[in-house]
Amino acid sequence: FNGETTYGTRNLAMDPAYFSFMDFIKSQAVNFLELQGYNTDAINWRPYLFANSFKTGSNHPRHVHTQCTISGIYYLKTPPGSSAIKFYPNQPFRDFFDYMFARRTDDNWYSMPSTTYHPHPGLLLLWPAWLYHEVPPNQSDEPRTSFVFNL
């Protein structure tokens, strides 16, 4: 990791300076889950917020987030060459079925190998914490900065 992070050293969600931002994030997470039919009153929210600064070459290998329901990122600065975020469907057995190799397009959830989002300032992404994702090496000359959170 060629950058800076507050992960593991400081939970910004506990800092009063970030309370209104966390209220916004939680409201978006509630909407995200309720649109999918979940009862958000039953969720034990455990907010964790940290700041990341990815310098040239910084990356984060494929991973999931544990001990939370929703994960997300909010992009602050995304200079030209900023690394994207790439998501992979968690379908551990799909490679065992030969019909998966006969797909016509990758434009649906069941056949796509991955999907990539290119960041811009103000972009908010939410996803189920169990969804695999990675950040390829950053190519920007200036740091790409973001808030990352787990709820």
Salt bridges, closest charged atoms under 4 A:
GLU4 OE2 - LYS55 NZ 3.86
ASP15 OD2 - ARG10 NH2 2.37
ASP106 OD1 - ARG103 NE 2.35
GLU142 OE1 - LYS77 NZ 3.91
